[in-house]
Amino acid sequence: MTLSDLINAVSKLPPDQLAKFRDWFETFDTARFDQKIESDAKAGKLDRLAEEALKAHRQDAFTRRQ
């Protein structure tokens, strides 16, 4: 099945089936996103971003105390 086939099939769904598909896809997409984040975190791909965020937070907290 191609993307074009899928688009065509989805566009022909009645409203109730489209709603079920939308719910399923949201769950599917969220799970895939979560898996990617978890995989990237385990591989250390997010370490630099986390350090930058923590540094910015510490600087902001220090600035507010002054």
PDBQT receptor file of N, H, CA, C and O in Angstrom, charges set to zero:
ATOM      1  N   MET A   1       0.846  -1.174   0.000  1.00  0.00    +0.000 N 
ATOM      2  CA  MET A   1       0.000   0.000   0.000  1.00  0.00    +0.000 C 
ATOM      3  C   MET A   1       0.894   1.241   0.000  1.00  0.00    +0.000 C 
ATOM      4  O   MET A   1       1.892   1.296   0.719  1.00  0.00    +0.000 OA
ATOM      5  N   THR A   2       0.539   2.202  -0.787  1.00  0.00    +0.000 N 
ATOM      6  H   THR A   2      -0.272   2.156  -1.370  1.00  0.00    +0.000 HD
ATOM      7  CA  THR A   2       1.298   3.446  -0.867  1.00  0.00    +0.000 C 
ATOM      8  C   THR A   2       0.621   4.515  -0.014  1.00  0.00    +0.000 C 
ATOM      9  O   THR A   2      -0.513   4.341   0.435  1.00  0.00    +0.000 OA
ATOM     10  N   LEU A   3       1.324   5.611   0.202  1.00  0.00    +0.000 N 
ATOM     11  H   LEU A   3       2.245   5.752  -0.163  1.00  0.00    +0.000 HD
ATOM     12  CA  LEU A   3       0.744   6.724   0.931  1.00  0.00    +0.000 C 
ATOM     13  C   LEU A   3      -0.491   7.246   0.207  1.00  0.00    +0.000 C 
ATOM     14  O   LEU A   3      -1.486   7.597   0.840  1.00  0.00    +0.000 OA
ATOM     15  N   SER A   4      -0.425   7.296  -1.094  1.00  0.00    +0.000 N 
ATOM     16  H   SER A   4       0.384   7.012  -1.608  1.00  0.00    +0.000 HD
ATOM     17  CA  SER A   4      -1.574   7.749  -1.884  1.00  0.00    +0.000 C 
ATOM     18  C   SER A   4      -2.782   6.842  -1.659  1.00  0.00    +0.000 C 
ATOM     19  O   SER A   4      -3.906   7.325  -1.520  1.00  0.00    +0.000 OA
ATOM     20  N   ASP A   5      -2.551   5.526  -1.623  1.00  0.00    +0.000 N 
ATOM     21  H   ASP A   5      -1.639   5.133  -1.736  1.00  0.00    +0.000 HD
ATOM     22  CA  ASP A   5      -3.631   4.571  -1.347  1.00  0.00    +0.000 C 
ATOM     23  C   ASP A   5      -4.227   4.818   0.041  1.00  0.00    +0.000 C 
ATOM     24  O   ASP A   5      -5.445   4.800   0.218  1.00  0.00    +0.000 OA
ATOM     25  N   LEU A   6      -3.367   5.044   1.001  1.00  0.00    +0.000 N 
ATOM     26  H   LEU A   6      -2.378   5.058   0.858  1.00  0.00    +0.000 HD
ATOM     27  CA  LEU A   6      -3.814   5.274   2.371  1.00  0.00    +0.000 C 
ATOM     28  C   LEU A   6      -4.636   6.562   2.470  1.00  0.00    +0.000 C 
ATOM     29  O   LEU A   6      -5.696   6.584   3.097  1.00  0.00    +0.000 OA
ATOM     30  N   ILE A   7      -4.146   7.620   1.853  1.00  0.00    +0.000 N 
ATOM     31  H   ILE A   7      -3.285   7.603   1.344  1.00  0.00    +0.000 HD
ATOM     32  CA  ILE A   7      -4.878   8.893   1.852  1.00  0.00    +0.000 C 
ATOM     33  C   ILE A   7      -6.249   8.707   1.220  1.00  0.00    +0.000 C 
ATOM     34  O   ILE A   7      -7.251   9.204   1.735  1.00  0.00    +0.000 OA
ATOM     35  N   ASN A   8      -6.288   8.006   0.128  1.00  0.00    +0.000 N 
ATOM     36  H   ASN A   8      -5.475   7.602  -0.291  1.00  0.00    +0.000 HD
ATOM     37  CA  ASN A   8      -7.550   7.755  -0.559  1.00  0.00    +0.000 C 
ATOM     38  C   ASN A   8      -8.512   6.966   0.327  1.00  0.00    +0.000 C 
ATOM     39  O   ASN A   8      -9.696   7.293   0.413  1.00  0.00    +0.000 OA
ATOM     40  N   ALA A   9      -8.002   5.931   0.981  1.00  0.00    +0.000 N 
ATOM     41  H   ALA A   9      -7.041   5.665   0.911  1.00  0.00    +0.000 HD
ATOM     42  CA  ALA A   9      -8.850   5.106   1.845  1.00  0.00    +0.000 C 
ATOM     43  C   ALA A   9      -9.365   5.907   3.039  1.00  0.00    +0.000 C 
ATOM     44  O   ALA A   9     -10.543   5.821   3.384  1.00  0.00    +0.000 OA
ATOM     45  N   VAL A  10      -8.498   6.674   3.659  1.00  0.00    +0.000 N 
ATOM     46  H   VAL A  10      -7.541   6.744   3.379  1.00  0.00    +0.000 HD
ATOM     47  CA  VAL A  10      -8.906   7.460   4.825  1.00  0.00    +0.000 C 
ATOM     48  C   VAL A  10      -9.939   8.504   4.432  1.00  0.00    +0.000 C 
ATOM     49  O   VAL A  10     -10.892   8.750   5.172  1.00  0.00    +0.000 OA
ATOM     50  N   SER A  11      -9.755   9.110   3.286  1.00  0.00    +0.000 N 
ATOM     51  H   SER A  11      -8.981   8.911   2.686  1.00  0.00    +0.000 HD
ATOM     52  CA  SER A  11     -10.697  10.155   2.857  1.00  0.00    +0.000 C 
ATOM     53  C   SER A  11     -12.099   9.603   2.598  1.00  0.00    +0.000 C 
ATOM     54  O   SER A  11     -13.068  10.361   2.569  1.00  0.00    +0.000 OA
ATOM     55  N   LYS A  12     -12.210   8.296   2.410  1.00  0.00    +0.000 N 
ATOM     56  H   LYS A  12     -11.423   7.680   2.433  1.00  0.00    +0.000 HD
ATOM     57  CA  LYS A  12     -13.510   7.677   2.151  1.00  0.00    +0.000 C 
ATOM     58  C   LYS A  12     -14.179   7.114   3.403  1.00  0.00    +0.000 C 
ATOM     59  O   LYS A  12     -15.290   6.589   3.325  1.00  0.00    +0.000 OA
ATOM     60  N   LEU A  13     -13.526   7.215   4.537  1.00  0.00    +0.000 N 
ATOM     61  H   LEU A  13     -12.624   7.642   4.601  1.00  0.00    +0.000 HD
ATOM     62  CA  LEU A  13     -14.114   6.674   5.763  1.00  0.00    +0.000 C 
ATOM     63  C   LEU A  13     -15.323   7.494   6.199  1.00  0.00    +0.000 C 
ATOM     64  O   LEU A  13     -15.315   8.721   6.104  1.00  0.00    +0.000 OA
ATOM     65  N   PRO A  14     -16.362   6.813   6.677  1.00  0.00    +0.000 N 
ATOM     66  CA  PRO A  14     -17.495   7.555   7.255  1.00  0.00    +0.000 C 
ATOM     67  C   PRO A  14     -17.036   8.201   8.570  1.00  0.00    +0.000 C 
ATOM     68  O   PRO A  14     -16.049   7.768   9.165  1.00  0.00    +0.000 OA
ATOM     69  N   PRO A  15     -17.750   9.228   9.016  1.00  0.00    +0.000 N 
ATOM     70  CA  PRO A  15     -17.317   9.976  10.201  1.00  0.00    +0.000 C 
ATOM     71  C   PRO A  15     -17.002   9.128  11.435  1.00  0.00    +0.000 C 
ATOM     72  O   PRO A  15     -16.018   9.399  12.123  1.00  0.00    +0.000 OA
ATOM     73  N   ASP A  16     -17.804   8.121  11.728  1.00  0.00    +0.000 N 
ATOM     74  H   ASP A  16     -18.603   7.901  11.169  1.00  0.00    +0.000 HD
ATOM     75  CA  ASP A  16     -17.543   7.311  12.917  1.00  0.00    +0.000 C 
ATOM     76  C   ASP A  16     -16.248   6.508  12.780  1.00  0.00    +0.000 C 
ATOM     77  O   ASP A  16     -15.490   6.375  13.741  1.00  0.00    +0.000 OA
ATOM     78  N   GLN A  17     -16.001   5.978  11.593  1.00  0.00    +0.000 N 
ATOM     79  H   GLN A  17     -16.617   6.086  10.812  1.00  0.00    +0.000 HD
ATOM     80  CA  GLN A  17     -14.770   5.233  11.357  1.00  0.00    +0.000 C 
ATOM     81  C   GLN A  17     -13.551   6.158  11.323  1.00  0.00    +0.000 C 
ATOM     82  O   GLN A  17     -12.466   5.779  11.766  1.00  0.00    +0.000 OA
ATOM     83  N   LEU A  18     -13.731   7.354  10.801  1.00  0.00    +0.000 N 
ATOM     84  H   LEU A  18     -14.612   7.662  10.441  1.00  0.00    +0.000 HD
ATOM     85  CA  LEU A  18     -12.652   8.339  10.789  1.00  0.00    +0.000 C 
ATOM     86  C   LEU A  18     -12.274   8.716  12.221  1.00  0.00    +0.000 C 
ATOM     87  O   LEU A  18     -11.092   8.859  12.532  1.00  0.00    +0.000 OA
ATOM     88  N   ALA A  19     -13.258   8.877  13.083  1.00  0.00    +0.000 N 
ATOM     89  H   ALA A  19     -14.219   8.761  12.831  1.00  0.00    +0.000 HD
ATOM     90  CA  ALA A  19     -12.991   9.187  14.490  1.00  0.00    +0.000 C 
ATOM     91  C   ALA A  19     -12.211   8.052  15.155  1.00  0.00    +0.000 C 
ATOM     92  O   ALA A  19     -11.273   8.308  15.909  1.00  0.00    +0.000 OA
ATOM     93  N   LYS A  20     -12.588   6.811  14.884  1.00  0.00    +0.000 N 
ATOM     94  H   LYS A  20     -13.351   6.603  14.271  1.00  0.00    +0.000 HD
ATOM     95  CA  LYS A  20     -11.858   5.663  15.440  1.00  0.00    +0.000 C 
ATOM     96  C   LYS A  20     -10.436   5.612  14.902  1.00  0.00    +0.000 C 
ATOM     97  O   LYS A  20      -9.495   5.333  15.646  1.00  0.00    +0.000 OA
ATOM     98  N   PHE A  21     -10.277   5.882  13.609  1.00  0.00    +0.000 N 
ATOM     99  H   PHE A  21     -11.041   6.109  13.005  1.00  0.00    +0.000 HD
ATOM    100  CA  PHE A  21      -8.944   5.899  13.014  1.00  0.00    +0.000 C 
ATOM    101  C   PHE A  21      -8.100   7.000  13.647  1.00  0.00    +0.000 C 
ATOM    102  O   PHE A  21      -6.930   6.784  13.963  1.00  0.00    +0.000 OA
ATOM    103  N   ARG A  22      -8.693   8.183  13.833  1.00  0.00    +0.000 N 
ATOM    104  H   ARG A  22      -9.643   8.359  13.577  1.00  0.00    +0.000 HD
ATOM    105  CA  ARG A  22      -7.976   9.314  14.431  1.00  0.00    +0.000 C 
ATOM    106  C   ARG A  22      -7.499   8.951  15.837  1.00  0.00    +0.000 C 
ATOM    107  O   ARG A  22      -6.354   9.231  16.193  1.00  0.00    +0.000 OA
ATOM    108  N   ASP A  23      -8.366   8.332  16.634  1.00  0.00    +0.000 N 
ATOM    109  H   ASP A  23      -9.296   8.105  16.345  1.00  0.00    +0.000 HD
ATOM    110  CA  ASP A  23      -7.988   7.912  17.982  1.00  0.00    +0.000 C 
ATOM    111  C   ASP A  23      -6.858   6.887  17.939  1.00  0.00    +0.000 C 
ATOM    112  O   ASP A  23      -5.889   6.981  18.692  1.00  0.00    +0.000 OA
ATOM    113  N   TRP A  24      -6.998   5.907  17.045  1.00  0.00    +0.000 N 
ATOM    114  H   TRP A  24      -7.786   5.831  16.433  1.00  0.00    +0.000 HD
ATOM    115  CA  TRP A  24      -5.953   4.893  16.919  1.00  0.00    +0.000 C 
ATOM    116  C   TRP A  24      -4.633   5.540  16.509  1.00  0.00    +0.000 C 
ATOM    117  O   TRP A  24      -3.592   5.232  17.088  1.00  0.00    +0.000 OA
ATOM    118  N   PHE A  25      -4.662   6.431  15.521  1.00  0.00    +0.000 N 
ATOM    119  H   PHE A  25      -5.508   6.682  15.051  1.00  0.00    +0.000 HD
ATOM    120  CA  PHE A  25      -3.435   7.025  15.027  1.00  0.00    +0.000 C 
ATOM    121  C   PHE A  25      -2.773   7.897  16.090  1.00  0.00    +0.000 C 
ATOM    122  O   PHE A  25      -1.547   7.918  16.199  1.00  0.00    +0.000 OA
ATOM    123  N   GLU A  26      -3.562   8.606  16.860  1.00  0.00    +0.000 N 
ATOM    124  H   GLU A  26      -4.558   8.589  16.772  1.00  0.00    +0.000 HD
ATOM    125  CA  GLU A  26      -2.991   9.433  17.927  1.00  0.00    +0.000 C 
ATOM    126  C   GLU A  26      -2.249   8.558  18.935  1.00  0.00    +0.000 C 
ATOM    127  O   GLU A  26      -1.139   8.891  19.352  1.00  0.00    +0.000 OA
ATOM    128  N   THR A  27      -2.856   7.454  19.320  1.00  0.00    +0.000 N 
ATOM    129  H   THR A  27      -3.757   7.184  18.982  1.00  0.00    +0.000 HD
ATOM    130  CA  THR A  27      -2.211   6.519  20.241  1.00  0.00    +0.000 C 
ATOM    131  C   THR A  27      -0.945   5.932  19.625  1.00  0.00    +0.000 C 
ATOM    132  O   THR A  27       0.094   5.863  20.282  1.00  0.00    +0.000 OA
ATOM    133  N   PHE A  28      -1.031   5.513  18.376  1.00  0.00    +0.000 N 
ATOM    134  H   PHE A  28      -1.875   5.569  17.843  1.00  0.00    +0.000 HD
ATOM    135  CA  PHE A  28       0.106   4.951  17.648  1.00  0.00    +0.000 C 
ATOM    136  C   PHE A  28       1.243   5.962  17.545  1.00  0.00    +0.000 C 
ATOM    137  O   PHE A  28       2.396   5.637  17.829  1.00  0.00    +0.000 OA
ATOM    138  N   ASP A  29       0.919   7.183  17.139  1.00  0.00    +0.000 N 
ATOM    139  H   ASP A  29      -0.017   7.448  16.909  1.00  0.00    +0.000 HD
ATOM    140  CA  ASP A  29       1.924   8.214  16.944  1.00  0.00    +0.000 C 
ATOM    141  C   ASP A  29       2.583   8.613  18.266  1.00  0.00    +0.000 C 
ATOM    142  O   ASP A  29       3.793   8.833  18.321  1.00  0.00    +0.000 OA
ATOM    143  N   THR A  30       1.790   8.704  19.318  1.00  0.00    +0.000 N 
ATOM    144  H   THR A  30       0.807   8.525  19.273  1.00  0.00    +0.000 HD
ATOM    145  CA  THR A  30       2.326   9.038  20.634  1.00  0.00    +0.000 C 
ATOM    146  C   THR A  30       3.299   7.965  21.114  1.00  0.00    +0.000 C 
ATOM    147  O   THR A  30       4.359   8.277  21.655  1.00  0.00    +0.000 OA
ATOM    148  N   ALA A  31       2.935   6.712  20.913  1.00  0.00    +0.000 N 
ATOM    149  H   ALA A  31       2.073   6.459  20.474  1.00  0.00    +0.000 HD
ATOM    150  CA  ALA A  31       3.816   5.605  21.320  1.00  0.00    +0.000 C 
ATOM    151  C   ALA A  31       5.122   5.644  20.545  1.00  0.00    +0.000 C 
ATOM    152  O   ALA A  31       6.191   5.453  21.124  1.00  0.00    +0.000 OA
ATOM    153  N   ARG A  32       5.051   5.888  19.249  1.00  0.00    +0.000 N 
ATOM    154  H   ARG A  32       4.182   6.044  18.778  1.00  0.00    +0.000 HD
ATOM    155  CA  ARG A  32       6.277   5.986  18.438  1.00  0.00    +0.000 C 
ATOM    156  C   ARG A  32       7.160   7.134  18.904  1.00  0.00    +0.000 C 
ATOM    157  O   ARG A  32       8.378   6.984  19.003  1.00  0.00    +0.000 OA
ATOM    158  N   PHE A  33       6.545   8.292  19.192  1.00  0.00    +0.000 N 
ATOM    159  H   PHE A  33       5.556   8.414  19.112  1.00  0.00    +0.000 HD
ATOM    160  CA  PHE A  33       7.290   9.448  19.670  1.00  0.00    +0.000 C 
ATOM    161  C   PHE A  33       7.972   9.121  20.998  1.00  0.00    +0.000 C 
ATOM    162  O   PHE A  33       9.151   9.424  21.186  1.00  0.00    +0.000 OA
ATOM    163  N   ASP A  34       7.231   8.504  21.912  1.00  0.00    +0.000 N 
ATOM    164  H   ASP A  34       6.273   8.258  21.759  1.00  0.00    +0.000 HD
ATOM    165  CA  ASP A  34       7.793   8.139  23.211  1.00  0.00    +0.000 C 
ATOM    166  C   ASP A  34       8.965   7.171  23.060  1.00  0.00    +0.000 C 
ATOM    167  O   ASP A  34       9.972   7.296  23.758  1.00  0.00    +0.000 OA
ATOM    168  N   GLN A  35       8.832   6.205  22.147  1.00  0.00    +0.000 N 
ATOM    169  H   GLN A  35       8.014   6.104  21.580  1.00  0.00    +0.000 HD
ATOM    170  CA  GLN A  35       9.919   5.254  21.903  1.00  0.00    +0.000 C 
ATOM    171  C   GLN A  35      11.156   5.966  21.383  1.00  0.00    +0.000 C 
ATOM    172  O   GLN A  35      12.272   5.643  21.790  1.00  0.00    +0.000 OA
ATOM    173  N   LYS A  36      10.973   6.928  20.491  1.00  0.00    +0.000 N 
ATOM    174  H   LYS A  36      10.066   7.191  20.161  1.00  0.00    +0.000 HD
ATOM    175  CA  LYS A  36      12.098   7.675  19.923  1.00  0.00    +0.000 C 
ATOM    176  C   LYS A  36      12.795   8.502  21.001  1.00  0.00    +0.000 C 
ATOM    177  O   LYS A  36      14.024   8.520  21.070  1.00  0.00    +0.000 OA
ATOM    178  N   ILE A  37      12.024   9.182  21.838  1.00  0.00    +0.000 N 
ATOM    179  H   ILE A  37      11.026   9.167  21.782  1.00  0.00    +0.000 HD
ATOM    180  CA  ILE A  37      12.609   9.973  22.924  1.00  0.00    +0.000 C 
ATOM    181  C   ILE A  37      13.390   9.072  23.875  1.00  0.00    +0.000 C 
ATOM    182  O   ILE A  37      14.509   9.398  24.269  1.00  0.00    +0.000 OA
ATOM    183  N   GLU A  38      12.796   7.936  24.242  1.00  0.00    +0.000 N 
ATOM    184  H   GLU A  38      11.887   7.670  23.922  1.00  0.00    +0.000 HD
ATOM    185  CA  GLU A  38      13.467   7.005  25.145  1.00  0.00    +0.000 C 
ATOM    186  C   GLU A  38      14.766   6.480  24.532  1.00  0.00    +0.000 C 
ATOM    187  O   GLU A  38      15.793   6.402  25.206  1.00  0.00    +0.000 OA
ATOM    188  N   SER A  39      14.710   6.128  23.272  1.00  0.00    +0.000 N 
ATOM    189  H   SER A  39      13.875   6.192  22.724  1.00  0.00    +0.000 HD
ATOM    190  CA  SER A  39      15.894   5.637  22.576  1.00  0.00    +0.000 C 
ATOM    191  C   SER A  39      16.980   6.714  22.506  1.00  0.00    +0.000 C 
ATOM    192  O   SER A  39      18.151   6.436  22.767  1.00  0.00    +0.000 OA
ATOM    193  N   ASP A  40      16.591   7.933  22.157  1.00  0.00    +0.000 N 
ATOM    194  H   ASP A  40      15.640   8.158  21.946  1.00  0.00    +0.000 HD
ATOM    195  CA  ASP A  40      17.549   9.033  22.087  1.00  0.00    +0.000 C 
ATOM    196  C   ASP A  40      18.150   9.337  23.456  1.00  0.00    +0.000 C 
ATOM    197  O   ASP A  40      19.342   9.626  23.560  1.00  0.00    +0.000 OA
ATOM    198  N   ALA A  41      17.335   9.272  24.499  1.00  0.00    +0.000 N 
ATOM    199  H   ALA A  41      16.367   9.037  24.414  1.00  0.00    +0.000 HD
ATOM    200  CA  ALA A  41      17.824   9.540  25.856  1.00  0.00    +0.000 C 
ATOM    201  C   ALA A  41      18.847   8.479  26.270  1.00  0.00    +0.000 C 
ATOM    202  O   ALA A  41      19.899   8.806  26.819  1.00  0.00    +0.000 OA
ATOM    203  N   LYS A  42      18.533   7.213  26.004  1.00  0.00    +0.000 N 
ATOM    204  H   LYS A  42      17.678   6.947  25.558  1.00  0.00    +0.000 HD
ATOM    205  CA  LYS A  42      19.459   6.134  26.352  1.00  0.00    +0.000 C 
ATOM    206  C   LYS A  42      20.767   6.237  25.582  1.00  0.00    +0.000 C 
ATOM    207  O   LYS A  42      21.819   5.842  26.085  1.00  0.00    +0.000 OA
ATOM    208  N   ALA A  43      20.704   6.766  24.359  1.00  0.00    +0.000 N 
ATOM    209  H   ALA A  43      19.849   7.087  23.951  1.00  0.00    +0.000 HD
ATOM    210  CA  ALA A  43      21.901   6.899  23.521  1.00  0.00    +0.000 C 
ATOM    211  C   ALA A  43      22.686   8.171  23.835  1.00  0.00    +0.000 C 
ATOM    212  O   ALA A  43      23.738   8.417  23.245  1.00  0.00    +0.000 OA
ATOM    213  N   GLY A  44      22.168   8.983  24.772  1.00  0.00    +0.000 N 
ATOM    214  H   GLY A  44      21.313   8.783  25.251  1.00  0.00    +0.000 HD
ATOM    215  CA  GLY A  44      22.868  10.206  25.143  1.00  0.00    +0.000 C 
ATOM    216  C   GLY A  44      22.641  11.371  24.202  1.00  0.00    +0.000 C 
ATOM    217  O   GLY A  44      23.302  12.403  24.320  1.00  0.00    +0.000 OA
ATOM    218  N   LYS A  45      21.712  11.219  23.268  1.00  0.00    +0.000 N 
ATOM    219  H   LYS A  45      21.176  10.380  23.172  1.00  0.00    +0.000 HD
ATOM    220  CA  LYS A  45      21.484  12.269  22.278  1.00  0.00    +0.000 C 
ATOM    221  C   LYS A  45      20.821  13.513  22.866  1.00  0.00    +0.000 C 
ATOM    222  O   LYS A  45      20.827  14.572  22.239  1.00  0.00    +0.000 OA
ATOM    223  N   LEU A  46      20.252  13.392  24.062  1.00  0.00    +0.000 N 
ATOM    224  H   LEU A  46      20.247  12.531  24.571  1.00  0.00    +0.000 HD
ATOM    225  CA  LEU A  46      19.569  14.527  24.675  1.00  0.00    +0.000 C 
ATOM    226  C   LEU A  46      20.384  15.164  25.801  1.00  0.00    +0.000 C 
ATOM    227  O   LEU A  46      19.952  16.148  26.401  1.00  0.00    +0.000 OA
ATOM    228  N   ASP A  47      21.558  14.605  26.086  1.00  0.00    +0.000 N 
ATOM    229  H   ASP A  47      21.909  13.806  25.598  1.00  0.00    +0.000 HD
ATOM    230  CA  ASP A  47      22.361  15.089  27.206  1.00  0.00    +0.000 C 
ATOM    231  C   ASP A  47      22.720  16.567  27.070  1.00  0.00    +0.000 C 
ATOM    232  O   ASP A  47      22.605  17.324  28.035  1.00  0.00    +0.000 OA
ATOM    233  N   ARG A  48      23.148  16.977  25.894  1.00  0.00    +0.000 N 
ATOM    234  H   ARG A  48      23.241  16.363  25.111  1.00  0.00    +0.000 HD
ATOM    235  CA  ARG A  48      23.545  18.373  25.693  1.00  0.00    +0.000 C 
ATOM    236  C   ARG A  48      22.361  19.299  25.912  1.00  0.00    +0.000 C 
ATOM    237  O   ARG A  48      22.500  20.344  26.549  1.00  0.00    +0.000 OA
ATOM    238  N   LEU A  49      21.203  18.929  25.392  1.00  0.00    +0.000 N 
ATOM    239  H   LEU A  49      21.091  18.081  24.875  1.00  0.00    +0.000 HD
ATOM    240  CA  LEU A  49      20.009  19.752  25.570  1.00  0.00    +0.000 C 
ATOM    241  C   LEU A  49      19.598  19.826  27.038  1.00  0.00    +0.000 C 
ATOM    242  O   LEU A  49      19.190  20.883  27.519  1.00  0.00    +0.000 OA
ATOM    243  N   ALA A  50      19.703  18.717  27.741  1.00  0.00    +0.000 N 
ATOM    244  H   ALA A  50      20.035  17.858  27.350  1.00  0.00    +0.000 HD
ATOM    245  CA  ALA A  50      19.359  18.697  29.158  1.00  0.00    +0.000 C 
ATOM    246  C   ALA A  50      20.300  19.593  29.951  1.00  0.00    +0.000 C 
ATOM    247  O   ALA A  50      19.862  20.342  30.824  1.00  0.00    +0.000 OA
ATOM    248  N   GLU A  51      21.577  19.518  29.651  1.00  0.00    +0.000 N 
ATOM    249  H   GLU A  51      21.933  18.910  28.941  1.00  0.00    +0.000 HD
ATOM    250  CA  GLU A  51      22.555  20.372  30.342  1.00  0.00    +0.000 C 
ATOM    251  C   GLU A  51      22.281  21.847  30.073  1.00  0.00    +0.000 C 
ATOM    252  O   GLU A  51      22.365  22.670  30.986  1.00  0.00    +0.000 OA
ATOM    253  N   GLU A  52      21.957  22.185  28.836  1.00  0.00    +0.000 N 
ATOM    254  H   GLU A  52      21.889  21.517  28.095  1.00  0.00    +0.000 HD
ATOM    255  CA  GLU A  52      21.644  23.582  28.504  1.00  0.00    +0.000 C 
ATOM    256  C   GLU A  52      20.412  24.055  29.262  1.00  0.00    +0.000 C 
ATOM    257  O   GLU A  52      20.383  25.182  29.757  1.00  0.00    +0.000 OA
ATOM    258  N   ALA A  53      19.411  23.218  29.356  1.00  0.00    +0.000 N 
ATOM    259  H   ALA A  53      19.435  22.302  28.954  1.00  0.00    +0.000 HD
ATOM    260  CA  ALA A  53      18.186  23.575  30.069  1.00  0.00    +0.000 C 
ATOM    261  C   ALA A  53      18.455  23.755  31.556  1.00  0.00    +0.000 C 
ATOM    262  O   ALA A  53      17.967  24.706  32.166  1.00  0.00    +0.000 OA
ATOM    263  N   LEU A  54      19.229  22.847  32.142  1.00  0.00    +0.000 N 
ATOM    264  H   LEU A  54      19.625  22.074  31.647  1.00  0.00    +0.000 HD
ATOM    265  CA  LEU A  54      19.559  22.961  33.562  1.00  0.00    +0.000 C 
ATOM    266  C   LEU A  54      20.396  24.210  33.835  1.00  0.00    +0.000 C 
ATOM    267  O   LEU A  54      20.184  24.892  34.838  1.00  0.00    +0.000 OA
ATOM    268  N   LYS A  55      21.326  24.505  32.963  1.00  0.00    +0.000 N 
ATOM    269  H   LYS A  55      21.497  23.951  32.148  1.00  0.00    +0.000 HD
ATOM    270  CA  LYS A  55      22.152  25.701  33.112  1.00  0.00    +0.000 C 
ATOM    271  C   LYS A  55      21.287  26.961  33.057  1.00  0.00    +0.000 C 
ATOM    272  O   LYS A  55      21.446  27.865  33.878  1.00  0.00    +0.000 OA
ATOM    273  N   ALA A  56      20.376  27.017  32.091  1.00  0.00    +0.000 N 
ATOM    274  H   ALA A  56      20.247  26.284  31.424  1.00  0.00    +0.000 HD
ATOM    275  CA  ALA A  56      19.484  28.171  31.969  1.00  0.00    +0.000 C 
ATOM    276  C   ALA A  56      18.603  28.294  33.211  1.00  0.00    +0.000 C 
ATOM    277  O   ALA A  56      18.360  29.399  33.696  1.00  0.00    +0.000 OA
ATOM    278  N   HIS A  57      18.130  27.164  33.720  1.00  0.00    +0.000 N 
ATOM    279  H   HIS A  57      18.328  26.267  33.326  1.00  0.00    +0.000 HD
ATOM    280  CA  HIS A  57      17.296  27.179  34.915  1.00  0.00    +0.000 C 
ATOM    281  C   HIS A  57      18.088  27.687  36.116  1.00  0.00    +0.000 C 
ATOM    282  O   HIS A  57      17.596  28.511  36.886  1.00  0.00    +0.000 OA
ATOM    283  N   ARG A  58      19.305  27.197  36.271  1.00  0.00    +0.000 N 
ATOM    284  H   ARG A  58      19.705  26.528  35.645  1.00  0.00    +0.000 HD
ATOM    285  CA  ARG A  58      20.134  27.643  37.403  1.00  0.00    +0.000 C 
ATOM    286  C   ARG A  58      20.424  29.138  37.304  1.00  0.00    +0.000 C 
ATOM    287  O   ARG A  58      20.383  29.843  38.312  1.00  0.00    +0.000 OA
ATOM    288  N   GLN A  59      20.714  29.624  36.107  1.00  0.00    +0.000 N 
ATOM    289  H   GLN A  59      20.747  29.052  35.288  1.00  0.00    +0.000 HD
ATOM    290  CA  GLN A  59      20.997  31.044  35.931  1.00  0.00    +0.000 C 
ATOM    291  C   GLN A  59      19.764  31.876  36.241  1.00  0.00    +0.000 C 
ATOM    292  O   GLN A  59      19.869  32.930  36.869  1.00  0.00    +0.000 OA
ATOM    293  N   ASP A  60      18.611  31.420  35.815  1.00  0.00    +0.000 N 
ATOM    294  H   ASP A  60      18.525  30.564  35.305  1.00  0.00    +0.000 HD
ATOM    295  CA  ASP A  60      17.364  32.140  36.074  1.00  0.00    +0.000 C 
ATOM    296  C   ASP A  60      17.061  32.147  37.570  1.00  0.00    +0.000 C 
ATOM    297  O   ASP A  60      16.669  33.175  38.122  1.00  0.00    +0.000 OA
ATOM    298  N   ALA A  61      17.240  31.013  38.216  1.00  0.00    +0.000 N 
ATOM    299  H   ALA A  61      17.558  30.178  37.767  1.00  0.00    +0.000 HD
ATOM    300  CA  ALA A  61      16.983  30.920  39.663  1.00  0.00    +0.000 C 
ATOM    301  C   ALA A  61      17.941  31.834  40.419  1.00  0.00    +0.000 C 
ATOM    302  O   ALA A  61      17.540  32.480  41.387  1.00  0.00    +0.000 OA
ATOM    303  N   PHE A  62      19.188  31.896  39.996  1.00  0.00    +0.000 N 
ATOM    304  H   PHE A  62      19.514  31.371  39.209  1.00  0.00    +0.000 HD
ATOM    305  CA  PHE A  62      20.175  32.758  40.650  1.00  0.00    +0.000 C 
ATOM    306  C   PHE A  62      19.810  34.219  40.445  1.00  0.00    +0.000 C 
ATOM    307  O   PHE A  62      19.910  35.020  41.374  1.00  0.00    +0.000 OA
ATOM    308  N   THR A  63      19.389  34.571  39.242  1.00  0.00    +0.000 N 
ATOM    309  H   THR A  63      19.307  33.920  38.487  1.00  0.00    +0.000 HD
ATOM    310  CA  THR A  63      19.041  35.962  38.918  1.00  0.00    +0.000 C 
ATOM    311  C   THR A  63      17.835  36.415  39.727  1.00  0.00    +0.000 C 
ATOM    312  O   THR A  63      17.797  37.559  40.179  1.00  0.00    +0.000 OA
ATOM    313  N   ARG A  64      16.866  35.560  39.916  1.00  0.00    +0.000 N 
ATOM    314  H   ARG A  64      16.896  34.630  39.549  1.00  0.00    +0.000 HD
ATOM    315  CA  ARG A  64      15.646  35.944  40.665  1.00  0.00    +0.000 C 
ATOM    316  C   ARG A  64      15.929  36.139  42.158  1.00  0.00    +0.000 C 
ATOM    317  O   ARG A  64      15.231  36.903  42.824  1.00  0.00    +0.000 OA
ATOM    318  N   ARG A  65      16.928  35.466  42.676  1.00  0.00    +0.000 N 
ATOM    319  H   ARG A  65      17.494  34.844  42.135  1.00  0.00    +0.000 HD
ATOM    320  CA  ARG A  65      17.233  35.584  44.094  1.00  0.00    +0.000 C 
ATOM    321  C   ARG A  65      17.926  36.903  44.409  1.00  0.00    +0.000 C 
ATOM    322  O   ARG A  65      17.870  37.380  45.543  1.00  0.00    +0.000 OA
ATOM    323  N   GLN A  66      18.566  37.484  43.430  1.00  0.00    +0.000 N 
ATOM    324  H   GLN A  66      18.611  37.097  42.510  1.00  0.00    +0.000 HD
ATOM    325  CA  GLN A  66      19.346  38.695  43.668  1.00  0.00    +0.000 C 
ATOM    326  C   GLN A  66      18.491  39.918  43.802  1.00  0.00    +0.000 C 
ATOM    327  O   GLN A  66      19.011  41.015  44.006  1.00  0.00    +0.000 OA
TER     328      GLN A  66
